[in-house]
């Protein structure tokens, strides 16, 4: 019970809410088609305005939790940061591309038309190139991770996202035969990372200066506890109201997309977690390092997929399937990490 303390009601049962919202979205698309038709008209530069607002609601509360002053503490215990950065940026995007390409273009080619396979590959790459920024705090808490060190790991990854996300995605999707408009991709990163990040940092500085760090961490931030999840769930309803017809016509595709995403998640967790054990890191650093690599910044992936390929695209659907499978898979990995704590018993911080 103590492990669940501090975890919100919505986060604790997120898999259930995600499933219900997907079903609600499909139902709206089938029985109230005027709703997605009207929402589809509210676009600017190929970005859905309602979805953009909801994504901002998801990302802003997460950015409030990132204290970039903590980056100065990296030098004291650099190994955990090195594992996180190497796993997320030198391994994960490329294994995701390889696994997704193998399944979508080779193993599943009898089930998925090639153009759609390219869309699914694009969605998988967007997930693979976006390491987790928010939910990792939940996974770290559930594995009794070092909260301060987890914050440093997240802060460093956010800094790297600003310069590495767009080039890696463009490289991999170019190799995959998908044409990437750089201006749109960079605009998405600025819109969904740089601006909310700046807003979060400025808000943090202002509130801390006026009322202190304790008020910010224990009162102010908690006001936004359900905002991220609420934005995510409403986004799913909208997305699946557009995807409903595709899903009902090809329900098998949800399962086919999920297979490589699950394999990738498990693989990357054990790469980082095993590496941490090899380097004799304590469990409270090793477990969050594995969780950051395994989980995804799916809000960013969904946002960029919508911006690049549209709400009705296979890429957008692949990123949403990533949201659907991530929570139960990550909870399984949390259980594995907790059950293997004894592997790290001899290692001290």
Backbone torsions as a table, in degrees:
resi	resn	phi	psi	omega
1	UNK	NA	-36.0	-179.1
2	UNK	-62.2	-32.9	-178.7
3	UNK	-67.0	-26.5	-178.2
4	UNK	-89.3	-9.2	-177.9
5	UNK	-62.2	135.0	178.5
6	UNK	90.4	-8.2	178.5
7	UNK	-92.8	126.4	-176.0
8	UNK	-64.8	159.0	-179.1
9	UNK	-58.1	-43.3	-178.4
10	UNK	-68.0	-42.1	180.0
11	UNK	-63.6	-38.8	-176.6
12	UNK	-63.2	-36.1	-178.8
13	UNK	-114.7	35.3	-173.8
14	UNK	-61.1	-37.7	179.6
15	UNK	-59.2	-41.3	178.8
16	UNK	-63.9	-46.5	-178.4
17	UNK	-65.5	-39.4	177.4
18	UNK	-59.7	-46.1	-179.6
19	UNK	-61.6	-45.3	-179.8
20	UNK	-64.0	-38.6	180.0
21	UNK	-70.4	-35.4	175.4
22	UNK	-62.8	-45.3	178.7
23	UNK	-64.0	-39.2	178.5
24	UNK	-64.7	-41.3	178.8
25	UNK	-62.9	-44.3	178.0
26	UNK	-61.3	-41.8	180.0
27	UNK	-63.9	-42.2	178.5
28	UNK	-62.0	-44.2	-179.8
29	UNK	-62.6	-34.6	-177.3
30	UNK	-82.7	-41.7	-171.4
31	UNK	-105.3	-16.9	177.1
32	UNK	-130.5	60.5	-174.5
33	UNK	-61.3	-19.0	179.4
34	UNK	-66.6	-27.3	-178.2
35	UNK	-67.2	-56.1	177.5
36	UNK	-64.1	-29.4	177.8
37	UNK	-63.9	-41.7	179.2
38	UNK	-69.9	-42.4	179.8
39	UNK	-64.9	-33.5	-179.1
40	UNK	-65.0	-22.0	179.7
41	UNK	-81.1	-17.1	-177.8
42	UNK	-88.8	75.3	-178.0
43	UNK	-127.9	151.9	171.9
44	UNK	-141.4	123.2	-178.1
45	UNK	54.0	43.5	178.2
46	UNK	66.4	14.4	177.2
47	UNK	-112.3	128.1	177.5
48	UNK	-68.8	122.4	-178.9
49	UNK	-63.6	-46.6	178.0
50	UNK	-58.9	-42.6	-179.6
51	UNK	-68.0	-38.9	178.5
52	UNK	-60.2	-41.5	178.4
53	UNK	-63.4	-43.8	179.9
54	UNK	-65.2	-38.0	178.5
55	UNK	-66.4	-37.3	174.6
56	UNK	-61.3	-40.7	177.5
57	UNK	-61.0	-32.7	177.8
58	UNK	-72.2	-45.5	-168.0
59	UNK	-81.9	-38.3	-175.3
60	UNK	-57.3	-47.9	179.2
61	UNK	-61.5	-32.1	178.6
62	UNK	-68.2	-40.0	-178.8
63	UNK	-67.9	-25.6	176.5
64	UNK	-62.3	-29.1	-175.1
65	UNK	-82.4	-8.3	-175.9
66	UNK	-92.3	114.0	178.0
67	UNK	-102.7	102.8	-174.3
68	UNK	-73.8	-10.8	173.4
69	UNK	-67.5	-21.8	-179.5
70	UNK	-71.0	-13.5	179.3
71	UNK	-60.4	-28.1	-178.9
72	UNK	-63.9	-16.6	-179.6
73	UNK	-86.4	-1.8	-176.2
74	UNK	-59.9	-40.0	-174.0
75	UNK	-62.0	-21.2	-176.7
76	UNK	-71.7	-38.2	-180.0
77	UNK	-138.3	79.0	-169.7
78	UNK	-78.0	-18.4	-171.7
79	UNK	-62.5	-41.9	179.3
80	UNK	-62.4	-38.2	178.0
81	UNK	-67.4	-41.3	178.9
82	UNK	-61.4	-42.3	178.2
83	UNK	-62.6	-47.3	-179.6
84	UNK	-59.8	-48.2	-176.9
85	UNK	-66.7	-44.7	-179.3
86	UNK	-64.6	-42.6	-179.7
87	UNK	-64.8	-45.6	-174.8
88	UNK	-72.7	-33.5	-170.2
89	UNK	-114.8	-20.8	179.2
90	UNK	-106.5	-15.8	-176.8
91	UNK	-119.3	-57.8	-168.7
92	UNK	-55.5	-49.8	-177.6
93	UNK	-60.3	-34.1	-174.7
94	UNK	-81.5	-34.9	174.0
95	UNK	-68.9	-35.5	177.6
96	UNK	-63.1	-44.8	177.6
97	UNK	-60.3	-47.5	-177.1
98	UNK	-63.7	-46.3	-179.3
99	UNK	-65.7	-45.7	-179.4
100	UNK	-63.5	-43.9	179.0
101	UNK	-61.4	-43.2	-179.9
102	UNK	-59.3	-45.1	-176.8
103	UNK	-76.4	-46.0	-173.5
104	UNK	-75.3	-34.0	-175.6
105	UNK	-102.3	-15.5	-177.6
106	UNK	-118.6	-67.2	-173.4
107	UNK	-68.4	-34.9	-177.1
108	UNK	-107.3	17.0	-173.4
109	UNK	-66.3	-21.3	177.8
110	UNK	-75.2	-17.6	-175.7
111	UNK	-106.6	-23.2	-174.4
112	UNK	-121.1	120.3	175.5
113	UNK	-58.7	147.9	-173.9
114	UNK	-58.2	-43.6	179.0
115	UNK	-60.1	-39.9	179.2
116	UNK	-70.3	-34.4	176.5
117	UNK	-60.7	-38.6	177.4
118	UNK	-63.8	-38.0	177.3
119	UNK	-66.1	-44.2	178.6
120	UNK	-63.9	-39.3	177.2
121	UNK	-60.7	-42.6	179.7
122	UNK	-61.0	-44.6	178.3
123	UNK	-62.1	-41.3	178.8
124	UNK	-63.9	-40.9	179.4
125	UNK	-64.3	-41.3	178.3
126	UNK	-61.0	-38.0	176.1
127	UNK	-67.5	-43.4	-177.1
128	UNK	-67.2	-24.7	-177.8
129	UNK	-95.4	6.3	-177.2
130	UNK	-125.5	88.5	179.1
131	UNK	-66.3	154.0	-172.1
132	UNK	-62.1	142.0	178.6
133	UNK	-117.2	-32.1	-172.4
134	UNK	-114.9	-58.1	-174.8
135	UNK	-61.9	-18.8	178.3
136	UNK	-61.7	-26.8	175.6
137	UNK	-64.7	-34.7	176.4
138	UNK	-68.6	-47.9	-179.1
139	UNK	-63.3	-39.1	178.1
140	UNK	-62.8	-42.8	178.9
141	UNK	-61.5	-43.0	-177.3
142	UNK	-69.0	-23.0	177.9
143	UNK	-101.2	11.1	-178.6
144	UNK	56.5	43.9	179.3
145	UNK	-74.5	163.5	176.0
146	UNK	-72.8	106.9	-172.8
147	UNK	-61.7	-41.7	-178.6
148	UNK	-65.4	-40.7	-179.7
149	UNK	-70.6	-37.4	176.2
150	UNK	-59.5	-40.0	179.1
151	UNK	-62.2	-40.3	177.3
152	UNK	-63.3	-44.6	179.7
153	UNK	-59.8	-43.8	179.7
154	UNK	-65.7	-42.6	-178.9
155	UNK	-61.6	-44.1	179.3
156	UNK	-63.0	-42.7	178.9
157	UNK	-63.3	-37.6	178.2
158	UNK	-64.3	-38.3	177.1
159	UNK	-64.8	-40.7	-179.5
160	UNK	-68.9	-37.1	178.6
161	UNK	-53.8	-39.1	-175.4
162	UNK	-59.8	-31.7	-175.5
163	UNK	-111.5	-21.0	-172.6
164	UNK	-104.7	-25.8	-173.5
165	UNK	-60.1	-53.7	-176.4
166	UNK	-61.8	-48.0	179.5
167	UNK	-61.7	-40.0	-178.9
168	UNK	-67.0	-45.0	178.8
169	UNK	-62.3	-44.4	179.9
170	UNK	-62.8	-41.3	178.7
171	UNK	-62.2	-51.5	-174.7
172	UNK	-70.1	-40.3	179.3
173	UNK	-73.9	-27.0	172.6
174	UNK	-65.7	-43.7	176.4
175	UNK	-61.9	-34.0	-179.0
176	UNK	-80.9	4.2	176.6
177	UNK	84.5	14.1	179.3
178	UNK	-103.4	127.3	180.0
179	UNK	-77.5	126.6	-176.8
180	UNK	-112.0	118.7	173.0
181	UNK	-78.0	110.7	-175.8
182	UNK	-59.1	-38.4	-177.0
183	UNK	-63.2	-40.2	179.3
184	UNK	-67.7	-42.6	-179.2
185	UNK	-63.5	-47.1	180.0
186	UNK	-65.3	-37.7	177.4
187	UNK	-62.2	-38.5	178.9
188	UNK	-64.6	-42.6	179.8
189	UNK	-63.7	-43.5	179.3
190	UNK	-63.7	-44.7	-176.1
191	UNK	-67.1	-42.7	-171.7
192	UNK	-104.2	-2.6	175.0
193	UNK	-125.5	-59.2	-172.3
194	UNK	-62.7	-50.6	-176.0
195	UNK	-66.1	-51.3	177.9
196	UNK	-64.2	-31.5	177.0
197	UNK	-63.7	-46.9	178.0
198	UNK	-61.7	-41.5	178.9
199	UNK	-63.2	-41.5	179.9
200	UNK	-65.0	-44.3	-179.7
201	UNK	-64.6	-45.2	179.7
202	UNK	-63.5	-40.7	177.7
203	UNK	-62.6	-44.5	180.0
204	UNK	-59.0	-48.6	-178.9
205	UNK	-61.2	-42.0	-177.8
206	UNK	-65.5	-47.3	-177.2
207	UNK	-68.9	-42.3	179.4
208	UNK	-62.9	-40.2	-179.7
209	UNK	-65.3	-37.0	-175.8
210	UNK	-85.4	-37.9	-172.6
211	UNK	-127.1	-2.5	175.5
212	UNK	95.9	159.8	-176.9
213	UNK	-67.7	-37.0	-179.4
214	UNK	-62.3	-43.7	178.4
215	UNK	-63.4	-41.4	-179.4
216	UNK	-62.4	-48.6	-174.5
217	UNK	-74.8	-33.7	-172.4
218	UNK	-102.9	-15.5	-177.9
219	UNK	-123.5	-59.3	-172.1
220	UNK	-62.6	-51.1	-176.3
221	UNK	-62.7	-34.9	-177.2
222	UNK	-65.8	-20.4	177.2
223	UNK	-63.7	-22.0	-175.6
224	UNK	-102.4	10.3	-172.4
225	UNK	-53.6	-42.7	-175.3
226	UNK	-95.6	-3.1	-175.3
227	UNK	-69.1	-43.2	-179.9
228	UNK	-61.5	-49.4	-178.8
229	UNK	-66.5	-39.0	178.0
230	UNK	-61.7	-43.5	176.7
231	UNK	-62.7	-40.7	178.4
232	UNK	-61.7	-46.7	-176.1
233	UNK	-66.7	-41.0	177.5
234	UNK	-66.7	-35.2	176.3
235	UNK	-62.8	-40.6	179.1
236	UNK	-62.5	-40.2	178.5
237	UNK	-59.9	-45.9	-179.6
238	UNK	-65.2	-48.2	-178.2
239	UNK	-58.5	-45.6	-175.9
240	UNK	-78.9	-15.8	171.6
241	UNK	-67.6	-30.2	174.8
242	UNK	-83.2	-31.6	-175.0
243	UNK	-89.4	-8.6	-172.9
244	UNK	-52.9	-46.8	-177.9
245	UNK	-63.2	-41.7	178.7
246	UNK	-63.4	-42.9	-178.6
247	UNK	-65.6	-45.5	-179.4
248	UNK	-65.7	-31.6	177.9
249	UNK	-77.3	-30.0	-177.3
250	UNK	-135.6	62.0	-177.9
251	UNK	-60.7	-26.6	179.4
252	UNK	-62.2	-28.7	-175.8
253	UNK	-64.2	-31.7	177.4
254	UNK	-60.2	-45.9	178.9
255	UNK	-65.7	-41.2	-178.6
256	UNK	-64.7	-37.7	177.4
257	UNK	-68.7	-38.7	-175.3
258	UNK	-65.3	-33.5	-173.7
259	UNK	-58.4	-56.9	179.9
260	UNK	-65.5	-31.8	178.9
261	UNK	-64.9	-40.8	178.9
262	UNK	-67.5	-44.6	178.8
263	UNK	-59.7	-42.8	178.9
264	UNK	-62.0	-44.8	-178.7
265	UNK	-59.7	-47.5	-179.1
266	UNK	-66.2	-42.9	-179.5
267	UNK	-59.5	-49.6	-175.6
268	UNK	-67.1	-35.5	176.6
269	UNK	-59.2	-48.3	-176.5
270	UNK	-72.4	-26.9	173.9
271	UNK	-62.1	-52.3	-177.5
272	UNK	-70.5	-43.5	-177.6
273	UNK	-66.1	-43.5	177.9
274	UNK	-66.4	-38.6	177.7
275	UNK	-62.4	-42.4	179.0
276	UNK	-62.9	-39.0	178.1
277	UNK	-67.7	-39.6	178.9
278	UNK	-61.0	-36.7	178.6
279	UNK	-86.0	4.6	174.4
280	UNK	62.2	41.5	176.6
281	UNK	-84.1	150.9	177.1
282	UNK	-66.7	157.4	-176.4
283	UNK	-61.5	-34.8	-176.7
284	UNK	-71.4	-8.6	171.2
285	UNK	-105.2	-38.7	-177.6
286	UNK	-64.1	-44.8	-176.9
287	UNK	-63.4	-50.6	176.9
288	UNK	-61.2	-34.2	177.8
289	UNK	-60.7	-41.9	177.3
290	UNK	-67.3	-38.0	-177.6
291	UNK	-68.8	-39.6	179.6
292	UNK	-63.0	-42.1	179.7
293	UNK	-67.3	-39.3	-175.2
294	UNK	-74.2	-38.4	-176.2
295	UNK	-88.1	167.9	-172.4
296	UNK	-125.6	153.3	170.7
297	UNK	-82.5	72.1	-169.4
298	UNK	-68.6	-23.2	176.4
299	UNK	-62.1	-43.0	178.0
300	UNK	-66.6	-43.3	-179.6
301	UNK	-60.7	-44.3	178.2
302	UNK	-62.6	-43.5	-178.1
303	UNK	-61.6	-47.0	-178.0
304	UNK	-68.9	-38.0	177.9
305	UNK	-60.4	-42.5	178.8
306	UNK	-66.3	-42.5	-178.6
307	UNK	-64.3	-42.6	-175.4
308	UNK	-80.6	-40.4	-168.7
309	UNK	-119.8	-12.1	177.3
310	UNK	98.6	159.5	-178.0
311	UNK	-61.6	-33.9	-174.9
312	UNK	-90.7	7.1	-172.9
313	UNK	-78.7	157.3	173.3
314	UNK	-65.3	-31.5	178.3
315	UNK	-62.7	-44.5	178.3
316	UNK	-63.0	-41.3	180.0
317	UNK	-64.8	-38.7	179.5
318	UNK	-62.4	-41.1	179.3
319	UNK	-67.3	-34.7	178.4
320	UNK	-70.2	-37.4	174.3
321	UNK	-61.0	-34.4	175.2
322	UNK	-58.9	-40.0	176.1
323	UNK	-63.2	-43.0	-176.0
324	UNK	-63.2	-42.9	-174.8
325	UNK	-86.6	-22.1	-172.3
326	UNK	-62.9	-45.2	-172.7
327	UNK	-62.2	-53.5	179.2
328	UNK	-63.5	-35.8	178.9
329	UNK	-67.2	-43.3	-179.8
330	UNK	-66.3	-36.6	176.1
331	UNK	-64.1	-34.8	175.1
332	UNK	-65.7	-42.1	179.0
333	UNK	-67.6	-34.0	174.0
334	UNK	-59.3	-44.2	179.2
335	UNK	-63.4	-40.9	178.4
336	UNK	-63.1	-44.8	-179.8
337	UNK	-61.3	-42.4	180.0
338	UNK	-68.2	-35.4	-179.4
339	UNK	-75.2	-15.9	-179.7
340	UNK	-109.3	17.8	-179.8
341	UNK	-56.8	-33.2	-177.7
342	UNK	-63.4	-22.9	177.3
343	UNK	-60.1	-26.1	-173.4
344	UNK	-108.8	8.5	-171.8
345	UNK	-58.6	-32.2	-176.4
346	UNK	-84.7	-6.7	-175.2
347	UNK	-98.0	128.8	-177.6
348	UNK	-110.6	154.3	178.8
349	UNK	-67.7	NA	NA
